[in-house]
Amino acid sequence: MQRRVVSIGSIVLAVIALGVVLLNATLVDRRGPSVSGAGVSAPVDGQAGVAQTLTAIDIHFTEPVRPATVERRFRIEPHVDGAITWDGSTAIFTPSERLPQDTEFRVTIAPGFEDLAGNQAQAGLDGFRFRTVGPPAVVEVAPADGSNGVTVDSAVRITFDRPMDTGSVEQALSIEPAAALEPTWSGRTLTLTFESPLLFGTTYRVTIQDAASDTDGSRLREAFRTSFTTLEAGLGIVDTLPADGVAGISVRTPIAVVFDHPIDPASIDGALTITPSVDGDVRAVALPDDSVPRSGDEPEPARTVLLFEPADPLAATTTYTVRLDPVVTREGDEAQVATDRTWTFTTGSPSTSAHNHIAWLTDRSGMREVWLMNPDGSAPRQLTSGLAPVSAFDVAPDGARIAFASGGVIRTTAVDGSASAVVTADGRFEYAPRFSPDGRQLLLARREPDGTDAGWWLVPLDAAAGEEREILPDGAPPLGSTALAGEGIQPDAGFPVWASRSAWDPTGRWAAVIRADGTVTVVDLQATDAAQGVRSTRLTETGLTATGPAVWSSRSSGFLIVGRAPGQTADGLFRVATDGSAQRRADAAGAVEASGDGRVAYLVDDPGGVSHVAVGTARASAPARTLTAGRELADRWPAFAPDGSKIVFGRVHADDLRASAGIWTVDVDGGEAAALTTDGAYPRWVP
């Protein structure tokens, strides 16, 4: 019985021992560790297996391991000094220095490293490979390197292969020729926007030196350079209206740019920026030209003008700045663009009355126009404004209106610039306007659209003044007044052929008309046709050839004209009676003017041929008194003040008789002449 108990106990112990063995085999880890993966901490986006030069190497294990057993087996080739730190079951190798660029690395861990239980790895990390990134580089630039015909308002865009240290790039950036610019960034793209348009026909070179670096601190392998050439300015600017820097401009002025070739109307919208802002319409138009007859067979004139017409008058005494952007292109060739231009002008204050003011012609605004100024030369202000030069003007007897010819078209306007009206019918050419004594009609010269001489006409300015009628069948000046450049000054003391050279007697019955060839005709506008008993026109030829305008002298009851009679070789002052008879009264040149008290102003030549203002009477026995002297300046165009106490006149340089030396005044009783302006011609003292 005892032996059986012992046997059963041995069996139980054996079973227990077997259970312990089986339990130990189940619960105790006998498997070695392994590498589950490896990578770099700073990969390059979009480039597999490429790392930044400032990167760590992460090695992941399947379970925690004994660090020392791994670190002894870790290798990186090429060798790099560094340290391994641990984050749980991940080993992080951090190089002591930046890795070299564009280098391939191989990372290995030999087998045999142990887990925390002492189990050894049967396999290691065999050849994890990566390559460090190369230097940063530009992958795209616009305009492309070497581009030609680049517009002057273009921006430059430079795209890199990776995010860049923006500050280092901007410091390394330069452009030649120098141009002010503003750099902006969008991700990897740098945009260079220029503060003002680039120069035309110029090669620009953009350089980014090799100090520029990416966000990792890697620098460019070498300096980046690109170049482009802007398009040629194949469209030149001839003039701007008003001219730059001029004060006293009319509040009703148009704003225009005149180009040297036709412009594309589609390119002008938004081309002008006006400050303060002005509403109005912009269009492409042709310069007025009266040198070519108008007919249906003629081609359309070239539209060379960008014209802006304000919707309302500009503000008085205000400075305006006009900017032309470089967008206007030549018609038929959009690659030919005009340069940019900025200019300013200042408006004057419109006149409510021109009484006792001086009117004169000047091109200071960029176009020959009528201007007004105070008798002392102060407050000059522009009265007329347009795209063609004024060839002649006259002031109404009441001083409230003027009539003027411009480009073969006659207009009237109030002295404040309002109430402008066109007198000339479409297609015709008309010149040399002169108000009738009552101010209700104009005496003018006319040519038909085909250029045919239509003579001289009396044209009503209101319906109550009757119908227009012809008073001379011929004698109109030729076409072409727009060719009269600058101030319109002739090299002699005479007047241009397009000037107002006719005159009236105070009753409006008699008129003296100087034809284009200078011949003088006295016209009786109230003659009676004896056969039919109706009023007609009687013409009387005087035989004189005039060099300047005619004027009525109440004291002598006749017209005064400077010119010469047949057979004479020198000009003189003539009194012409209403019957056409002419008497020479004195040696004279150029123009003549009569005052209400009977005095006469005209020009006399000194021994050197330089003309000066003289004052006398229309009587042959009365000697003239010369009021001015000198050899450097020659006098022109005398006119009396309303009270007869002063004479206003123009001067030219004796060594350049077409160059104005300004508008002057002098007392009739003597004294020094006073300069009112340094420019201008053909002054008139408004009554």
C-alpha positions as CSV (number, residue, x, y, z in Angstrom):
1,M,0.0,0.0,0.0
2,Q,2.8,2.4,0.8
3,R,4.7,1.6,-2.5
4,R,1.5,2.5,-4.5
5,V,1.2,5.9,-2.8
6,V,4.9,6.8,-3.6
7,S,4.3,5.8,-7.2
8,I,1.3,8.0,-7.6
9,G,3.2,11.0,-6.0
10,S,6.0,10.6,-8.5
11,I,3.6,10.8,-11.3
12,V,2.0,14.0,-10.0
13,L,5.4,15.6,-9.6
14,A,6.3,14.7,-13.2
15,V,3.1,16.2,-14.4
16,I,3.7,19.4,-12.5
17,A,7.3,19.7,-13.8
18,L,6.1,19.2,-17.4
19,G,3.5,22.0,-16.8
20,V,6.2,24.3,-15.6
21,V,8.4,23.6,-18.6
22,L,5.4,24.2,-21.0
23,L,4.5,27.4,-19.2
24,N,8.0,28.7,-19.4
25,A,8.2,27.9,-23.0
26,T,4.9,29.8,-23.6
27,L,5.6,33.0,-21.4
28,V,9.3,33.7,-21.9
29,D,10.4,35.6,-25.2
30,R,13.1,33.8,-27.0
31,R,12.8,35.7,-30.4
32,G,15.5,38.2,-31.3
33,P,14.7,41.9,-32.3
34,S,14.7,43.3,-35.9
35,V,14.6,46.6,-37.8
36,S,11.1,47.6,-38.9
37,G,12.1,50.6,-41.0
38,A,14.5,53.5,-41.6
39,G,14.2,57.0,-43.0
40,V,15.4,60.6,-42.9
41,S,13.8,63.3,-40.8
42,A,14.1,66.0,-43.5
43,P,13.1,64.6,-46.8
44,V,12.8,66.8,-49.9
45,D,9.2,67.1,-51.1
46,G,8.5,65.3,-54.3
47,Q,11.9,63.6,-54.5
48,A,12.0,60.1,-53.1
49,G,15.1,59.1,-51.3
50,V,16.5,62.6,-51.2
51,A,17.1,64.4,-47.9
52,Q,18.1,67.9,-46.8
53,T,21.6,68.4,-45.7
54,L,20.4,69.1,-42.2
55,T,18.7,65.8,-41.5
56,A,18.7,63.0,-38.9
57,I,18.4,59.3,-39.7
58,D,15.6,57.5,-37.9
59,I,15.8,53.7,-37.4
60,H,12.8,51.9,-36.1
61,F,13.0,48.5,-34.2
62,T,10.3,46.0,-33.6
63,E,10.8,46.2,-29.9
64,P,12.9,48.1,-27.4
65,V,16.6,47.1,-27.7
66,R,19.7,47.5,-25.7
67,P,21.2,50.8,-27.1
68,A,24.8,49.9,-26.7
69,T,24.3,46.7,-28.8
70,V,22.9,48.8,-31.6
71,E,25.3,51.7,-31.4
72,R,28.4,49.4,-31.7
73,R,27.0,47.9,-34.9
74,F,25.8,51.2,-36.5
75,R,27.7,52.4,-39.6
76,I,27.2,55.3,-42.1
77,E,29.2,55.6,-45.3
78,P,30.7,57.9,-46.1
79,H,31.5,58.3,-42.4
80,V,29.9,61.1,-40.6
81,D,30.5,62.0,-36.9
82,G,27.3,62.2,-34.9
83,A,25.4,60.9,-31.9
84,I,22.5,58.5,-31.5
85,T,19.6,59.3,-29.2
86,W,16.6,57.1,-28.5
87,D,12.9,57.6,-28.5
88,G,11.4,54.4,-27.3
89,S,12.3,51.7,-29.9
90,T,13.6,54.3,-32.4
91,A,17.2,55.2,-32.8
92,I,17.9,58.7,-34.0
93,F,21.3,59.4,-35.5
94,T,22.0,63.2,-35.7
95,P,25.1,64.2,-37.7
96,S,27.5,66.6,-35.9
97,E,27.7,68.8,-39.0
98,R,25.7,69.5,-42.1
99,L,25.9,66.7,-44.5
100,P,27.7,67.4,-47.8
101,Q,25.4,68.2,-50.7
102,D,24.6,65.8,-53.5
103,T,26.1,62.8,-51.7
104,E,24.8,59.3,-51.5
105,F,24.9,57.7,-48.0
106,R,24.5,54.0,-47.0
107,V,23.4,53.2,-43.4
108,T,23.9,49.7,-41.9
109,I,23.5,47.9,-38.6
110,A,25.1,44.6,-38.3
111,P,23.2,41.6,-36.8
112,G,23.6,40.6,-33.2
113,F,22.1,43.5,-31.4
114,E,20.0,42.5,-28.5
115,D,16.6,43.2,-27.1
116,L,16.0,43.8,-23.4
117,A,15.7,40.1,-22.8
118,G,19.1,39.5,-24.4
119,N,17.8,37.9,-27.5
120,Q,20.0,38.6,-30.5
121,A,18.9,39.9,-33.8
122,Q,19.5,37.4,-36.5
123,A,19.4,40.2,-39.2
124,G,20.4,43.8,-39.2
125,L,19.8,46.8,-41.4
126,D,21.4,46.2,-44.7
127,G,22.0,49.2,-46.8
128,F,19.5,51.9,-46.2
129,R,20.4,54.4,-48.8
130,F,19.6,58.1,-49.4
131,R,21.1,61.0,-51.2
132,T,21.4,64.6,-49.9
133,V,19.9,67.2,-52.0
134,G,22.1,69.3,-54.3
135,P,22.3,73.1,-54.2
136,P,19.1,75.0,-54.8
137,A,18.4,76.0,-58.4
138,V,16.1,78.1,-60.5
139,V,13.8,75.8,-62.5
140,E,11.8,78.5,-64.4
141,V,12.1,82.2,-65.2
142,A,9.7,84.5,-67.1
143,P,10.5,86.3,-69.3
144,A,12.8,83.5,-70.5
145,D,16.5,84.2,-70.6
146,G,17.4,86.1,-73.7
147,S,13.8,87.2,-74.5
148,N,13.3,90.1,-76.9
149,G,10.3,92.4,-77.3
150,V,9.4,92.3,-73.6
151,T,6.8,94.9,-72.7
152,V,8.0,97.7,-70.4
153,D,5.3,97.0,-67.8
154,S,6.3,93.3,-67.4
155,A,7.1,91.7,-64.1
156,V,9.9,89.1,-63.7
157,R,9.1,85.7,-62.1
158,I,11.8,83.4,-60.8
159,T,10.8,79.9,-59.6
160,F,13.2,77.8,-57.5
161,D,13.2,74.0,-57.0
162,R,12.5,74.4,-53.2
163,P,11.4,76.9,-50.6
164,M,14.1,79.6,-50.2
165,D,15.3,81.8,-47.5
166,T,13.6,84.9,-48.9
167,G,15.8,87.4,-47.1
168,S,19.0,85.9,-48.4
169,V,17.7,85.8,-52.0
170,E,16.6,89.4,-51.9
171,Q,20.0,90.5,-50.5
172,A,21.7,88.7,-53.2
173,L,19.5,90.2,-56.0
174,S,20.5,92.9,-58.4
175,I,19.4,94.3,-61.7
176,E,21.2,96.3,-64.4
177,P,20.5,99.0,-65.5
178,A,19.2,99.8,-62.0
179,A,15.4,99.9,-61.7
180,A,13.3,100.3,-58.5
181,L,11.4,97.1,-57.8
182,E,9.4,95.3,-55.2
183,P,10.0,91.6,-54.6
184,T,7.1,89.4,-53.5
185,W,6.9,85.6,-52.9
186,S,4.4,82.9,-53.5
187,G,5.8,79.6,-52.3
188,R,8.9,78.9,-54.4
189,T,8.3,81.8,-56.8
190,L,9.8,85.2,-56.5
191,T,8.0,88.0,-58.5
192,L,9.8,91.2,-59.2
193,T,7.4,94.1,-59.9
194,F,8.9,97.3,-61.1
195,E,7.8,100.6,-59.6
196,S,7.8,102.4,-63.0
197,P,7.9,101.2,-66.6
198,L,11.2,99.9,-67.9
199,L,13.1,101.7,-70.6
200,F,12.3,100.9,-74.1
201,G,14.9,99.0,-76.3
202,T,17.0,98.2,-73.2
203,T,18.6,94.9,-72.2
204,Y,18.1,94.2,-68.4
205,R,20.3,91.7,-66.5
206,V,19.0,90.1,-63.3
207,T,21.5,88.4,-61.0
208,I,21.1,86.4,-57.9
209,Q,24.5,85.8,-56.3
210,D,25.5,82.4,-54.8
211,A,24.9,83.7,-51.3
212,A,21.2,83.1,-51.8
213,S,20.2,80.0,-49.8
214,D,17.2,77.7,-49.3
215,T,15.5,77.2,-46.0
216,D,18.0,74.5,-45.1
217,G,20.8,77.0,-45.5
218,S,22.2,75.5,-48.8
219,R,23.5,78.1,-51.2
220,L,23.2,78.3,-54.9
221,R,26.0,76.3,-56.6
222,E,26.8,79.5,-58.6
223,A,25.3,82.8,-59.3
224,F,22.1,82.8,-61.3
225,R,21.8,85.2,-64.2
226,T,19.1,85.9,-66.7
227,S,18.5,88.8,-69.2
228,F,15.8,90.1,-71.4
229,T,15.4,93.0,-73.8
230,T,12.4,95.4,-73.8
231,L,10.6,96.2,-77.0
232,E,11.7,99.2,-79.1
233,A,9.6,102.4,-78.8
234,G,8.4,102.5,-82.3
235,L,5.7,105.1,-81.6
236,G,7.1,108.6,-80.7
237,I,5.4,111.4,-78.8
238,V,5.5,114.7,-80.7
239,D,3.6,116.9,-78.2
240,T,1.4,116.9,-75.2
241,L,-1.5,119.4,-74.8
242,P,-1.4,121.3,-72.7
243,A,2.3,121.5,-72.5
244,D,4.2,120.5,-69.4
245,G,4.4,123.0,-66.5
246,V,2.3,125.8,-68.1
247,A,0.0,127.9,-65.9
248,G,-3.1,129.8,-66.9
249,I,-4.5,127.0,-69.1
250,S,-8.2,127.2,-70.1
251,V,-10.6,125.3,-67.9
252,R,-12.2,124.1,-71.2
253,T,-9.0,122.7,-72.6
254,P,-8.8,119.2,-74.1
255,I,-6.0,117.0,-73.0
256,A,-4.2,115.3,-75.9
257,V,-1.1,113.4,-76.9
258,V,0.2,113.8,-80.5
259,F,2.1,110.8,-81.9
260,D,4.4,110.5,-84.9
261,H,2.4,107.7,-86.4
262,P,-1.3,106.5,-86.4
263,I,-2.4,104.9,-83.2
264,D,-4.6,101.8,-82.6
265,P,-7.9,103.0,-81.1
266,A,-8.2,99.7,-79.3
267,S,-5.1,100.5,-77.2
268,I,-6.1,103.9,-75.8
269,D,-8.7,103.0,-73.2
270,G,-7.3,103.7,-69.8
271,A,-4.0,105.0,-71.2
272,L,-4.4,108.4,-69.5
273,T,-4.7,108.9,-65.7
274,I,-5.6,112.5,-64.7
275,T,-5.2,113.7,-61.1
276,P,-7.5,115.2,-59.7
277,S,-9.8,112.8,-61.4
278,V,-11.7,114.1,-64.5
279,D,-14.7,112.5,-66.2
280,G,-14.7,112.6,-70.0
281,D,-14.3,110.7,-73.3
282,V,-11.2,109.5,-74.9
283,R,-10.8,108.8,-78.6
284,A,-8.3,108.6,-81.4
285,V,-8.5,111.5,-83.9
286,A,-6.6,113.2,-86.6
287,L,-4.9,116.6,-86.3
288,P,-6.9,119.2,-88.2
289,D,-5.2,120.0,-91.5
290,D,-6.3,122.6,-93.9
291,S,-3.5,122.0,-96.4
292,V,-5.4,119.3,-98.3
293,P,-8.7,119.8,-100.1
294,R,-11.6,117.8,-98.7
295,S,-13.4,115.5,-101.1
296,G,-15.0,112.1,-101.0
297,D,-12.0,110.7,-102.9
298,E,-9.5,111.7,-100.2
299,P,-8.3,109.0,-97.8
300,E,-9.2,109.2,-94.2
301,P,-6.7,111.3,-92.3
302,A,-4.3,109.4,-90.0
303,R,-5.5,109.3,-86.4
304,T,-2.3,110.3,-84.6
305,V,-3.9,112.0,-81.6
306,L,-5.1,110.5,-78.3
307,L,-7.8,113.1,-77.3
308,F,-9.4,113.3,-73.9
309,E,-12.3,115.8,-73.7
310,P,-13.5,116.6,-70.2
311,A,-17.2,116.2,-69.6
312,D,-17.3,119.4,-67.6
313,P,-15.0,122.4,-67.3
314,L,-11.9,121.8,-65.2
315,A,-11.5,123.4,-61.8
316,A,-10.0,126.9,-61.9
317,T,-6.5,127.6,-60.6
318,T,-5.9,123.9,-60.1
319,T,-2.8,121.9,-60.9
320,Y,-3.5,118.7,-62.9
321,T,-1.1,115.8,-63.4
322,V,-1.5,113.6,-66.5
323,R,0.1,110.2,-66.8
324,L,0.3,108.4,-70.1
325,D,0.9,104.7,-69.5
326,P,3.1,102.8,-72.1
327,V,0.2,100.9,-73.6
328,V,-0.7,103.0,-76.8
329,T,0.4,101.0,-79.8
330,R,1.0,101.9,-83.4
331,E,-1.8,101.0,-85.7
332,G,-1.1,97.8,-87.5
333,D,1.8,96.8,-85.3
334,E,1.0,96.2,-81.6
335,A,4.7,95.6,-80.9
336,Q,5.4,99.3,-81.4
337,V,4.5,101.0,-78.2
338,A,4.8,104.6,-77.1
339,T,6.8,105.4,-74.0
340,D,5.2,106.6,-70.8
341,R,5.0,110.3,-70.1
342,T,3.9,112.4,-67.1
343,W,3.2,116.1,-67.2
344,T,1.4,118.8,-65.3
345,F,-0.5,122.0,-66.0
346,T,-2.3,124.6,-64.0
347,T,-5.6,126.1,-65.0
348,G,-6.3,129.8,-64.9
349,S,-9.3,131.7,-63.7
350,P,-11.8,132.4,-66.6
351,S,-12.3,136.1,-67.5
352,T,-15.8,137.5,-67.1
353,S,-14.7,140.5,-69.1
354,A,-11.9,141.3,-71.4
355,H,-12.2,145.1,-71.3
356,N,-8.9,146.9,-71.0
357,H,-7.1,143.5,-71.3
358,I,-4.5,142.6,-73.8
359,A,-5.1,139.6,-76.1
360,W,-2.3,138.0,-78.0
361,L,-1.2,134.8,-79.7
362,T,1.3,132.4,-78.0
363,D,2.1,128.8,-78.3
364,R,3.1,128.4,-74.7
365,S,0.4,125.9,-74.1
366,G,1.8,123.7,-76.9
367,M,-0.4,125.1,-79.6
368,R,-0.7,128.7,-80.8
369,E,-3.8,130.1,-79.1
370,V,-5.4,133.3,-78.0
371,W,-4.5,134.4,-74.4
372,L,-5.5,137.3,-72.3
373,M,-3.6,139.2,-69.6
374,N,-4.0,142.2,-67.5
375,P,-2.5,145.5,-68.8
376,D,0.6,145.0,-66.6
377,G,1.2,141.5,-67.9
378,S,-0.2,139.7,-64.8
379,A,-2.7,136.8,-64.7
380,P,-2.1,135.4,-68.2
381,R,-4.8,132.9,-69.1
382,Q,-5.6,130.9,-72.1
383,L,-8.8,131.8,-74.0
384,T,-9.0,129.4,-76.9
385,S,-8.0,125.8,-77.0
386,G,-7.9,123.2,-79.7
387,L,-5.8,120.8,-81.8
388,A,-4.9,123.3,-84.6
389,P,-3.1,126.7,-84.2
390,V,-5.0,129.9,-84.3
391,S,-4.1,131.8,-87.5
392,A,-6.2,135.0,-86.8
393,F,-8.5,136.4,-84.2
394,D,-10.7,139.5,-83.7
395,V,-12.4,141.0,-80.7
396,A,-16.0,142.1,-80.9
397,P,-16.7,145.8,-80.4
398,D,-18.3,145.2,-77.0
399,G,-15.3,143.1,-75.9
400,A,-17.5,140.2,-74.9
401,R,-16.7,137.8,-77.7
402,I,-13.8,136.8,-80.0
403,A,-13.8,135.2,-83.4
404,F,-10.8,133.1,-84.4
405,A,-9.7,130.9,-87.2
406,S,-8.0,127.6,-86.5
407,G,-7.2,125.0,-89.1
408,G,-9.4,126.7,-91.7
409,V,-12.5,126.8,-89.4
410,I,-13.8,130.0,-87.8
411,R,-15.4,129.9,-84.4
412,T,-16.7,132.4,-81.9
413,T,-16.5,132.2,-78.1
414,A,-17.3,134.4,-75.1
415,V,-14.3,135.7,-73.3
416,D,-14.8,133.3,-70.4
417,G,-14.5,130.4,-72.9
418,S,-18.2,129.5,-72.9
419,A,-20.8,129.8,-75.6
420,S,-18.5,128.4,-78.3
421,A,-20.0,128.2,-81.8
422,V,-18.7,127.1,-85.2
423,V,-19.2,129.6,-88.0
424,T,-17.7,127.6,-90.8
425,A,-20.0,125.1,-92.6
426,D,-18.7,121.5,-92.8
427,G,-16.2,121.0,-95.5
428,R,-15.4,124.6,-96.2
429,F,-12.2,126.5,-95.3
430,E,-12.5,130.0,-93.9
431,Y,-10.0,132.5,-92.6
432,A,-9.3,136.1,-91.4
433,P,-12.5,136.9,-89.5
434,R,-13.4,140.6,-88.7
435,F,-16.4,141.7,-86.7
436,S,-18.7,144.3,-88.2
437,P,-19.1,147.5,-86.2
438,D,-22.3,146.2,-84.6
439,G,-20.8,142.8,-83.8
440,R,-23.5,140.9,-85.6
441,Q,-21.6,139.9,-88.7
442,L,-18.2,138.6,-89.7
443,L,-16.3,139.6,-92.8
444,L,-14.2,136.5,-93.7
445,A,-12.4,134.8,-96.6
446,R,-13.6,131.4,-97.9
447,R,-12.4,128.5,-100.0
448,E,-14.6,125.6,-101.1
449,P,-14.0,122.0,-100.0
450,D,-12.0,121.3,-103.2
451,G,-9.8,124.4,-102.5
452,T,-11.5,126.7,-105.0
453,D,-11.1,130.4,-104.1
454,A,-14.6,131.5,-103.1
455,G,-13.6,135.1,-102.2
456,W,-14.8,137.2,-99.3
457,W,-18.1,136.9,-97.6
458,L,-20.3,138.7,-95.0
459,V,-21.7,136.1,-92.7
460,P,-24.4,136.8,-90.1
461,L,-23.9,135.7,-86.5
462,D,-27.6,135.7,-85.7
463,A,-30.8,135.2,-87.6
464,A,-31.8,138.9,-87.5
465,A,-28.6,139.9,-89.3
466,G,-29.9,138.7,-92.6
467,E,-28.4,136.3,-95.1
468,E,-24.8,135.8,-95.9
469,R,-23.5,137.4,-99.1
470,E,-20.5,137.5,-101.2
471,I,-18.6,140.9,-101.3
472,L,-15.5,139.8,-103.3
473,P,-15.4,137.0,-105.8
474,D,-11.8,136.0,-105.1
475,G,-8.8,136.9,-103.0
476,A,-9.1,134.3,-100.2
477,P,-5.8,133.1,-98.8
478,P,-4.5,129.7,-99.9
479,L,-5.0,126.5,-97.9
480,G,-2.4,125.6,-95.4
481,S,-2.6,127.8,-92.3
482,T,-1.8,124.8,-90.1
483,A,1.7,124.8,-91.5
484,L,2.3,128.2,-89.9
485,A,4.5,127.0,-87.0
486,G,5.3,128.4,-83.5
487,E,4.1,131.9,-82.9
488,G,3.3,132.4,-86.6
489,I,5.8,135.2,-87.0
490,Q,6.9,136.3,-90.5
491,P,10.5,137.2,-91.2
492,D,9.4,140.7,-92.3
493,A,7.3,143.2,-90.5
494,G,4.1,142.1,-92.3
495,F,1.3,139.8,-91.3
496,P,0.7,136.2,-92.4
497,V,-1.6,135.8,-95.4
498,W,-4.2,134.2,-93.1
499,A,-4.4,137.1,-90.7
500,S,-7.4,139.4,-90.2
501,R,-6.4,142.2,-92.6
502,S,-9.7,143.8,-93.4
503,A,-11.2,146.9,-91.7
504,W,-14.6,148.7,-91.4
505,D,-15.7,152.3,-91.2
506,P,-17.8,152.9,-88.0
507,T,-21.1,153.0,-90.0
508,G,-20.6,149.5,-91.4
509,R,-21.0,150.8,-95.0
510,W,-17.4,150.7,-96.1
511,A,-14.8,148.0,-95.8
512,A,-11.2,147.8,-96.9
513,V,-10.3,144.2,-97.9
514,I,-6.7,143.1,-98.5
515,R,-6.7,140.1,-100.8
516,A,-4.2,137.2,-100.5
517,D,-1.9,138.8,-103.1
518,G,-1.9,142.0,-101.0
519,T,-4.0,144.1,-103.3
520,V,-6.4,146.5,-101.6
521,T,-10.1,146.8,-102.5
522,V,-12.5,149.3,-101.0
523,V,-16.0,147.8,-100.8
524,D,-19.2,149.9,-100.6
525,L,-21.7,147.5,-99.0
526,Q,-24.7,149.8,-99.3
527,A,-24.3,150.8,-103.0
528,T,-27.5,151.1,-105.0
529,D,-28.0,149.5,-108.3
530,A,-29.4,152.4,-110.3
531,A,-31.0,150.1,-112.9
532,Q,-32.8,147.9,-110.4
533,G,-33.0,150.2,-107.4
534,V,-31.7,147.7,-104.9
535,R,-28.7,147.6,-102.7
536,S,-25.6,146.0,-104.1
537,T,-21.8,145.9,-103.6
538,R,-19.5,148.2,-105.4
539,L,-15.7,147.4,-105.5
540,T,-13.0,150.0,-106.0
541,E,-9.4,148.9,-106.6
542,T,-6.9,151.2,-104.9
543,G,-3.8,150.1,-106.8
544,L,-2.0,149.5,-103.5
545,T,-0.3,146.3,-102.4
546,A,-0.5,146.1,-98.6
547,T,2.0,144.4,-96.2
548,G,-0.2,144.6,-93.1
549,P,-3.8,145.1,-91.9
550,A,-5.9,148.1,-92.7
551,V,-7.4,150.3,-89.9
552,W,-10.0,153.1,-90.0
553,S,-9.0,156.5,-88.9
554,S,-11.9,158.7,-87.8
555,R,-9.7,161.8,-87.7
556,S,-8.7,161.4,-91.4
557,S,-12.0,159.8,-92.4
558,G,-10.3,157.1,-94.3
559,F,-8.5,153.8,-94.0
560,L,-4.8,153.7,-93.1
561,I,-2.7,151.0,-94.7
562,V,1.1,150.3,-94.9
563,G,2.1,149.2,-98.3
564,R,3.3,150.5,-101.6
565,A,1.9,152.0,-104.8
566,P,2.8,150.8,-108.3
567,G,6.4,151.7,-109.2
568,Q,7.5,152.3,-105.6
569,T,10.3,150.3,-104.0
570,A,9.7,151.2,-100.4
571,D,6.7,150.8,-98.1
572,G,4.9,153.7,-96.8
573,L,1.8,154.8,-94.8
574,F,-1.2,155.5,-97.0
575,R,-4.5,157.1,-96.4
576,V,-7.1,155.4,-98.5
577,A,-10.4,157.3,-99.0
578,T,-13.7,155.5,-99.5
579,D,-13.5,156.3,-103.2
580,G,-10.3,154.2,-103.4
581,S,-7.9,157.1,-103.8
582,A,-4.6,156.7,-101.9
583,Q,-2.2,159.3,-100.6
584,R,1.2,158.4,-99.2
585,R,1.7,160.1,-95.8
586,A,5.0,158.8,-94.4
587,D,7.7,156.1,-94.7
588,A,6.5,153.1,-92.7
589,A,6.8,149.3,-92.3
590,G,4.6,146.5,-91.1
591,A,1.3,147.4,-89.3
592,V,-0.5,150.6,-88.5
593,E,-3.0,151.5,-85.7
594,A,-5.1,154.6,-85.1
595,S,-6.3,156.0,-81.8
596,G,-9.5,157.8,-81.1
597,D,-7.7,161.1,-80.6
598,G,-6.2,161.0,-84.1
599,R,-2.7,159.7,-83.3
600,V,-1.2,156.9,-85.5
601,A,1.2,154.2,-84.5
602,Y,3.3,152.4,-87.0
603,L,6.9,151.1,-87.5
604,V,9.8,153.0,-88.9
605,D,13.2,151.4,-89.8
606,D,16.5,152.8,-88.5
607,P,19.5,153.1,-90.7
608,G,20.4,149.5,-89.9
609,G,17.0,148.2,-91.0
610,V,15.7,147.5,-87.5
611,S,12.1,148.6,-87.1
612,H,10.9,150.6,-84.1
613,V,7.5,151.9,-82.9
614,A,6.7,155.5,-83.9
615,V,3.7,157.7,-83.1
616,G,2.5,160.5,-85.3
617,T,-0.6,161.6,-87.2
618,A,-2.1,160.8,-90.5
619,R,-1.2,164.3,-91.8
620,A,1.7,164.2,-94.3
621,S,3.3,167.3,-92.7
622,A,3.4,165.9,-89.2
623,P,6.7,164.2,-88.4
624,A,6.6,160.9,-86.4
625,R,8.3,160.5,-83.0
626,T,10.1,157.2,-82.5
627,L,9.3,155.7,-79.1
628,T,11.8,152.8,-79.0
629,A,15.4,152.2,-79.9
630,G,18.1,149.5,-80.0
631,R,19.8,147.2,-82.4
632,E,19.1,143.8,-80.8
633,L,15.3,143.8,-80.8
634,A,13.0,144.7,-83.7
635,D,9.4,146.0,-83.0
636,R,6.2,144.6,-84.5
637,W,2.4,145.0,-84.5
638,P,1.7,148.2,-82.5
639,A,-1.8,148.8,-81.0
640,F,-3.2,151.5,-78.8
641,A,-4.7,151.2,-75.4
642,P,-8.4,152.2,-75.2
643,D,-7.5,155.6,-73.8
644,G,-4.7,156.1,-76.3
645,S,-2.1,156.6,-73.5
646,K,0.0,153.5,-74.2
647,I,0.9,151.3,-77.1
648,V,1.2,147.5,-76.9
649,F,3.5,145.9,-79.4
650,G,5.5,142.8,-80.0
651,R,9.2,142.3,-80.4
652,V,11.5,139.8,-82.2
653,H,15.2,139.2,-82.1
654,A,17.0,141.2,-84.7
655,D,19.3,138.2,-85.5
656,D,16.3,135.8,-85.7
657,L,13.3,137.6,-87.0
658,R,10.9,134.6,-86.4
659,A,11.8,134.4,-82.7
660,S,9.6,136.3,-80.3
661,A,11.1,138.6,-77.7
662,G,7.8,139.0,-76.0
663,I,4.9,141.5,-75.7
664,W,5.8,145.1,-74.5
665,T,4.1,148.4,-73.7
666,V,5.4,152.0,-74.0
667,D,3.8,155.3,-73.1
668,V,2.8,157.4,-76.0
669,D,4.4,160.4,-74.4
670,G,7.8,158.6,-74.1
671,G,9.7,156.6,-71.6
672,E,11.2,153.2,-71.3
673,A,9.4,150.2,-72.8
674,A,8.2,147.6,-70.4
675,A,8.2,143.9,-71.1
676,L,4.9,142.0,-70.2
677,T,5.9,138.6,-71.5
678,T,8.9,136.8,-73.1
679,D,6.8,135.1,-75.8
680,G,3.9,135.8,-78.1
681,A,2.9,137.8,-81.1
682,Y,0.1,140.0,-82.6
683,P,-1.2,141.7,-79.5
684,R,-4.5,143.6,-79.3
685,W,-5.7,145.9,-76.6
686,V,-9.3,145.0,-76.0
687,P,-11.6,148.1,-75.6
